[in-house]
Amino acid sequence: MNYSNAARPFFTTHFLTCAGMLQVAAVCAGVFGFVASANADTNNFVLGWGYNGNGQSSPIPAAANSNVKAIVCGNVHTVALKNVGSVLAWGYNGNGQCLGTDANGYPITSIPTGASVQILGQVLTGVSAIASGVYHTVAVKNDGTVIAWGDNGNGKCLGTDASGNPLSSYATGQPVKIMGQVLTGVTAIASGQQTTIALKDGGVIAWGSNQYGQCTVPNSAKSNVSHIAGGYYHTIAVKNDGTVIAWGDNGNGQCLGTDSTGSPLTSTPSGQQVKLAGQILTGVAQIVGGSSNCMALKSDGTVVGWGDNSSGKCMGTDLYGNRISSTPNGQPVKLAGQLLTGVRQIACGEYYTLVLKNDGTVVGWGSNNYGQCLGTSTVNGESPITSTPNGQPAQLLGKVLSGVTQIAAGWAHTIALKPFLDCNGNGLDDFFDIRDYGAADLNKDGVPDICQGAIDYNTTSPTLGVPTANVAANYTFTNLVMPDNFADVPVTIVARGDFDAANEYLTVKVDGVNMQRVFETGGINCSVGNNTTTVTIAYATFARAVAVGQLTITLLPSPAVTASECGTGFMTVQMKYLGIGATSDCNNNGLLDTRDIGANPALDCNGNGHLDACEMAANALLDCNLNGRLDSCDIDDGAPDDDADTHPDQCQYDKGDLDLSGIVDSGDFSILLLYYGEVNPPFGDFDGSGMIDSGDASVMLLNYGTVTWP
């Protein structure tokens, strides 16, 4: 799908993020604004999601898979700045905004394939900063001059002549001129819908369309400005003191903010400071412009918005996930009713807002019809997550995206920058190894398991026969390894059979102990398809199986399951998890766990390859009596475990669970009464008085209910 100005006259602009920065809030002016950075080159790669009608979000050109230092978005095109100072762009190219100009200055409008931008037929180099409007792209060169290409309506690519009239030639690629003189000394660049904005010597310069006065810079923005940004028809500047000046179209109060009653201040801007709830906005570290709104990142990591609040893009969501659609009045953004904090960068799309958090995750709110806020799942391959955003971090293929260093937003597509990591040295980023080439990442930490010295345990049983009433099917897993990160272990059960009634189910047993029933509700008959579910084996239970060397799963169909109803029936079990690797150093002492255990086998009393101290640190339930020794080892050494719950019985006795039912209840009080008054009893003296009395009953009352420990 291609777009032109004539076909879509109201395509809004939501464009620039920062290029090459480490501390975004300190240097970035936002989606429509950019402050040039002098940071060292970084080896990053580009990811994208959301609307993709022109290939702007996927596939990413191979040249953008490494050594990228900055990203920006136009409406439906994406731009990347490489470490070497060249520029790549992809997506809609009807005005040459992606590929640049030929030797005569005319737009190169062929379909982008990842080639570097050319200006006057030569590869553009020496670029330090980039920005993008709807259909034009802008670059600041190392010498402080500005080059722009694409749609030059109103002279936004070439500037103005000596009389101040737009240089509106179709051919572009010459350095921008202002009043007929080449513009130099530019330190930041930004774009609006039909404008280009520059920062020079702390003052704002703007050129292009001035329909709403967005290029008529007020005196208050001609000095002491630190950041700049552009909206659809408005221009924004942050002053050195953290206040904000905006001018141009103010139909929604996007330039002036709101009065003390919360009503938009819609008078013609004349250089006044933005107010919210009638108070001057201060403490702004970063600003971005949307179609008819502004978003500001404050120095405390919170975000405020004002102007048009369509889709709740200025204010977020309430406790119930509903968009907060009231008029913005200076309230910080909330997501799921909670104050949004810990933000380091912001970006605006047409009807959505994005933030990059300090933890490297990306969160969006507002319109999400293309998944531009939430990313993609693995449903039907790769599908956009189009539910209403409510503070959830963006995902790619169902995995939370983290480690992001920059973000940018277009009309409805999102672009992110991540550091290039190649743990296995195959020339591909770890992300692509996992997403495109099937590298296992069972713990979903974004690093191929093989790089962590981990063992991927993945075994599926053969088919275990047609589900038949009361006929058990068994499968024994062998060669088990301990799960990494002390995790519980999932077992997937797939069965086709007679499971379409509440009394038709499978009982799952682990080493002969009933675990749970499956397919009891929601099961389907074999004529409809397969039943699939996952059950989880607790780490403590699994650790005992590893010590033995095997674990048996039993599937027992209920009496109502009729084999004759499903001649094609079957059952299978699969165990797939990330196992501990030979390179584990769980106690971070600089020595492999295998060396620690080899030097002192007592550190691994159950012989499962994990240091006992690490297991207990990760899960205090493994040492119920707090004796510094795993419960399983206490039992192996003779501590009674009559109820086979993997904990010494004494732990339950000490809590008042005298009948080992797992609950302190009336049955336990009955037992206590039988021994009431006994001196120096073997159990039940909870208060240490030397005899069973009312004090012990009081202690039991404190523990009444389900037994928990330690």
ChimeraX attribute file (.defattr): number of C-alpha atoms within 10 A of each C-alpha:
attribute: neighborCount
match mode: 1-to-1
recipient: residues
	/A:1	7
	/A:2	11
	/A:3	17
	/A:4	13
	/A:5	13
	/A:6	7
	/A:7	9
	/A:8	9
	/A:9	9
	/A:10	11
	/A:11	19
	/A:12	25
	/A:13	34
	/A:14	40
	/A:15	41
	/A:16	37
	/A:17	34
	/A:18	35
	/A:19	29
	/A:20	29
	/A:21	22
	/A:22	15
	/A:23	14
	/A:24	24
	/A:25	22
	/A:26	16
	/A:27	22
	/A:28	32
	/A:29	36
	/A:30	36
	/A:31	41
	/A:32	40
	/A:33	39
	/A:34	34
	/A:35	31
	/A:36	26
	/A:37	20
	/A:38	12
	/A:39	12
	/A:40	11
	/A:41	16
	/A:42	19
	/A:43	17
	/A:44	25
	/A:45	27
	/A:46	28
	/A:47	20
	/A:48	24
	/A:49	26
	/A:50	28
	/A:51	22
	/A:52	20
	/A:53	15
	/A:54	17
	/A:55	20
	/A:56	29
	/A:57	27
	/A:58	19
	/A:59	13
	/A:60	20
	/A:61	18
	/A:62	12
	/A:63	17
	/A:64	23
	/A:65	20
	/A:66	22
	/A:67	20
	/A:68	29
	/A:69	31
	/A:70	33
	/A:71	33
	/A:72	35
	/A:73	36
	/A:74	36
	/A:75	27
	/A:76	27
	/A:77	29
	/A:78	30
	/A:79	29
	/A:80	27
	/A:81	26
	/A:82	28
	/A:83	21
	/A:84	14
	/A:85	17
	/A:86	19
	/A:87	31
	/A:88	25
	/A:89	31
	/A:90	28
	/A:91	28
	/A:92	28
	/A:93	26
	/A:94	20
	/A:95	23
	/A:96	26
	/A:97	32
	/A:98	35
	/A:99	30
	/A:100	32
	/A:101	27
	/A:102	19
	/A:103	14
	/A:104	12
	/A:105	19
	/A:106	21
	/A:107	27
	/A:108	24
	/A:109	18
	/A:110	13
	/A:111	16
	/A:112	22
	/A:113	16
	/A:114	18
	/A:115	16
	/A:116	23
	/A:117	25
	/A:118	24
	/A:119	25
	/A:120	19
	/A:121	16
	/A:122	13
	/A:123	15
	/A:124	20
	/A:125	19
	/A:126	15
	/A:127	24
	/A:128	28
	/A:129	32
	/A:130	33
	/A:131	34
	/A:132	37
	/A:133	33
	/A:134	27
	/A:135	28
	/A:136	30
	/A:137	32
	/A:138	26
	/A:139	27
	/A:140	25
	/A:141	23
	/A:142	18
	/A:143	13
	/A:144	19
	/A:145	18
	/A:146	29
	/A:147	23
	/A:148	28
	/A:149	33
	/A:150	31
	/A:151	26
	/A:152	24
	/A:153	19
	/A:154	20
	/A:155	25
	/A:156	31
	/A:157	34
	/A:158	30
	/A:159	30
	/A:160	23
	/A:161	16
	/A:162	12
	/A:163	9
	/A:164	13
	/A:165	16
	/A:166	24
	/A:167	24
	/A:168	19
	/A:169	15
	/A:170	17
	/A:171	20
	/A:172	28
	/A:173	25
	/A:174	17
	/A:175	20
	/A:176	25
	/A:177	24
	/A:178	22
	/A:179	16
	/A:180	16
	/A:181	13
	/A:182	15
	/A:183	19
	/A:184	17
	/A:185	16
	/A:186	23
	/A:187	24
	/A:188	32
	/A:189	33
	/A:190	36
	/A:191	37
	/A:192	39
	/A:193	28
	/A:194	28
	/A:195	31
	/A:196	32
	/A:197	27
	/A:198	26
	/A:199	27
	/A:200	18
	/A:201	13
	/A:202	19
	/A:203	21
	/A:204	29
	/A:205	19
	/A:206	24
	/A:207	29
	/A:208	27
	/A:209	20
	/A:210	17
	/A:211	13
	/A:212	14
	/A:213	18
	/A:214	28
	/A:215	23
	/A:216	17
	/A:217	21
	/A:218	17
	/A:219	11
	/A:220	18
	/A:221	25
	/A:222	17
	/A:223	15
	/A:224	16
	/A:225	23
	/A:226	26
	/A:227	34
	/A:228	35
	/A:229	36
	/A:230	40
	/A:231	35
	/A:232	27
	/A:233	27
	/A:234	29
	/A:235	34
	/A:236	32
	/A:237	30
	/A:238	26
	/A:239	24
	/A:240	16
	/A:241	13
	/A:242	18
	/A:243	18
	/A:244	29
	/A:245	24
	/A:246	31
	/A:247	28
	/A:248	25
	/A:249	24
	/A:250	23
	/A:251	17
	/A:252	21
	/A:253	26
	/A:254	33
	/A:255	35
	/A:256	30
	/A:257	31
	/A:258	27
	/A:259	18
	/A:260	13
	/A:261	10
	/A:262	16
	/A:263	17
	/A:264	27
	/A:265	23
	/A:266	18
	/A:267	13
	/A:268	17
	/A:269	22
	/A:270	18
	/A:271	17
	/A:272	17
	/A:273	22
	/A:274	25
	/A:275	25
	/A:276	26
	/A:277	18
	/A:278	19
	/A:279	15
	/A:280	15
	/A:281	20
	/A:282	18
	/A:283	16
	/A:284	25
	/A:285	27
	/A:286	32
	/A:287	32
	/A:288	35
	/A:289	36
	/A:290	36
	/A:291	25
	/A:292	25
	/A:293	29
	/A:294	31
	/A:295	27
	/A:296	28
	/A:297	27
	/A:298	22
	/A:299	17
	/A:300	13
	/A:301	18
	/A:302	19
	/A:303	29
	/A:304	24
	/A:305	30
	/A:306	29
	/A:307	28
	/A:308	24
	/A:309	24
	/A:310	20
	/A:311	21
	/A:312	23
	/A:313	32
	/A:314	37
	/A:315	30
	/A:316	32
	/A:317	26
	/A:318	17
	/A:319	13
	/A:320	10
	/A:321	15
	/A:322	17
	/A:323	26
	/A:324	23
	/A:325	18
	/A:326	13
	/A:327	21
	/A:328	28
	/A:329	25
	/A:330	22
	/A:331	17
	/A:332	20
	/A:333	25
	/A:334	24
	/A:335	25
	/A:336	18
	/A:337	17
	/A:338	14
	/A:339	14
	/A:340	20
	/A:341	18
	/A:342	15
	/A:343	24
	/A:344	27
	/A:345	34
	/A:346	33
	/A:347	34
	/A:348	35
	/A:349	31
	/A:350	27
	/A:351	24
	/A:352	28
	/A:353	29
	/A:354	24
	/A:355	26
	/A:356	26
	/A:357	22
	/A:358	16
	/A:359	13
	/A:360	18
	/A:361	19
	/A:362	30
	/A:363	25
	/A:364	30
	/A:365	29
	/A:366	28
	/A:367	24
	/A:368	24
	/A:369	16
	/A:370	20
	/A:371	26
	/A:372	32
	/A:373	37
	/A:374	32
	/A:375	30
	/A:376	24
	/A:377	19
	/A:378	13
	/A:379	11
	/A:380	6
	/A:381	8
	/A:382	13
	/A:383	18
	/A:384	24
	/A:385	25
	/A:386	18
	/A:387	13
	/A:388	19
	/A:389	27
	/A:390	24
	/A:391	21
	/A:392	17
	/A:393	21
	/A:394	24
	/A:395	22
	/A:396	22
	/A:397	17
	/A:398	18
	/A:399	16
	/A:400	19
	/A:401	23
	/A:402	19
	/A:403	17
	/A:404	21
	/A:405	26
	/A:406	31
	/A:407	31
	/A:408	33
	/A:409	36
	/A:410	33
	/A:411	26
	/A:412	25
	/A:413	30
	/A:414	30
	/A:415	24
	/A:416	24
	/A:417	25
	/A:418	25
	/A:419	20
	/A:420	20
	/A:421	18
	/A:422	17
	/A:423	16
	/A:424	15
	/A:425	10
	/A:426	9
	/A:427	12
	/A:428	17
	/A:429	21
	/A:430	23
	/A:431	22
	/A:432	14
	/A:433	20
	/A:434	18
	/A:435	14
	/A:436	9
	/A:437	11
	/A:438	10
	/A:439	16
	/A:440	19
	/A:441	22
	/A:442	19
	/A:443	15
	/A:444	14
	/A:445	12
	/A:446	21
	/A:447	22
	/A:448	23
	/A:449	23
	/A:450	15
	/A:451	15
	/A:452	15
	/A:453	14
	/A:454	20
	/A:455	20
	/A:456	20
	/A:457	17
	/A:458	11
	/A:459	14
	/A:460	15
	/A:461	15
	/A:462	12
	/A:463	15
	/A:464	17
	/A:465	18
	/A:466	23
	/A:467	31
	/A:468	24
	/A:469	18
	/A:470	16
	/A:471	15
	/A:472	18
	/A:473	19
	/A:474	20
	/A:475	18
	/A:476	13
	/A:477	18
	/A:478	14
	/A:479	9
	/A:480	18
	/A:481	23
	/A:482	25
	/A:483	23
	/A:484	21
	/A:485	14
	/A:486	20
	/A:487	19
	/A:488	17
	/A:489	21
	/A:490	15
	/A:491	19
	/A:492	15
	/A:493	21
	/A:494	16
	/A:495	28
	/A:496	25
	/A:497	31
	/A:498	27
	/A:499	30
	/A:500	18
	/A:501	16
	/A:502	12
	/A:503	15
	/A:504	25
	/A:505	26
	/A:506	26
	/A:507	19
	/A:508	23
	/A:509	18
	/A:510	19
	/A:511	16
	/A:512	12
	/A:513	11
	/A:514	14
	/A:515	16
	/A:516	12
	/A:517	18
	/A:518	22
	/A:519	20
	/A:520	17
	/A:521	14
	/A:522	11
	/A:523	23
	/A:524	20
	/A:525	19
	/A:526	20
	/A:527	13
	/A:528	11
	/A:529	13
	/A:530	17
	/A:531	19
	/A:532	16
	/A:533	12
	/A:534	15
	/A:535	15
	/A:536	13
	/A:537	16
	/A:538	13
	/A:539	18
	/A:540	21
	/A:541	17
	/A:542	22
	/A:543	24
	/A:544	19
	/A:545	21
	/A:546	20
	/A:547	15
	/A:548	14
	/A:549	14
	/A:550	16
	/A:551	20
	/A:552	15
	/A:553	21
	/A:554	22
	/A:555	28
	/A:556	22
	/A:557	28
	/A:558	21
	/A:559	14
	/A:560	16
	/A:561	24
	/A:562	19
	/A:563	18
	/A:564	13
	/A:565	17
	/A:566	19
	/A:567	15
	/A:568	14
	/A:569	23
	/A:570	20
	/A:571	21
	/A:572	20
	/A:573	25
	/A:574	19
	/A:575	16
	/A:576	15
	/A:577	24
	/A:578	23
	/A:579	24
	/A:580	23
	/A:581	22
	/A:582	14
	/A:583	14
	/A:584	19
	/A:585	18
	/A:586	18
	/A:587	14
	/A:588	9
	/A:589	9
	/A:590	9
	/A:591	13
	/A:592	16
	/A:593	23
	/A:594	19
	/A:595	11
	/A:596	18
	/A:597	18
	/A:598	12
	/A:599	10
	/A:600	11
	/A:601	15
	/A:602	13
	/A:603	19
	/A:604	23
	/A:605	19
	/A:606	22
	/A:607	18
	/A:608	18
	/A:609	22
	/A:610	25
	/A:611	22
	/A:612	23
	/A:613	16
	/A:614	16
	/A:615	20
	/A:616	19
	/A:617	13
	/A:618	13
	/A:619	14
	/A:620	14
	/A:621	18
	/A:622	23
	/A:623	24
	/A:624	21
	/A:625	21
	/A:626	15
	/A:627	9
	/A:628	12
	/A:629	18
	/A:630	26
	/A:631	25
	/A:632	22
	/A:633	20
	/A:634	20
	/A:635	16
	/A:636	14
	/A:637	9
	/A:638	9
	/A:639	15
	/A:640	15
	/A:641	19
	/A:642	11
	/A:643	13
	/A:644	12
	/A:645	13
	/A:646	19
	/A:647	25
	/A:648	24
	/A:649	22
	/A:650	18
	/A:651	21
	/A:652	22
	/A:653	17
	/A:654	15
	/A:655	23
	/A:656	31
	/A:657	27
	/A:658	23
	/A:659	18
	/A:660	20
	/A:661	14
	/A:662	17
	/A:663	20
	/A:664	24
	/A:665	19
	/A:666	11
	/A:667	13
	/A:668	21
	/A:669	18
	/A:670	13
	/A:671	14
	/A:672	21
	/A:673	15
	/A:674	10
	/A:675	15
	/A:676	18
	/A:677	14
	/A:678	15
	/A:679	13
	/A:680	13
	/A:681	13
	/A:682	8
	/A:683	15
	/A:684	29
	/A:685	23
	/A:686	20
	/A:687	16
	/A:688	11
	/A:689	12
	/A:690	14
	/A:691	21
	/A:692	24
	/A:693	20
	/A:694	13
	/A:695	15
	/A:696	20
	/A:697	20
	/A:698	13
	/A:699	16
	/A:700	23
	/A:701	14
	/A:702	11
	/A:703	16
	/A:704	17
	/A:705	15
	/A:706	12
	/A:707	17
	/A:708	13
	/A:709	13
	/A:710	12
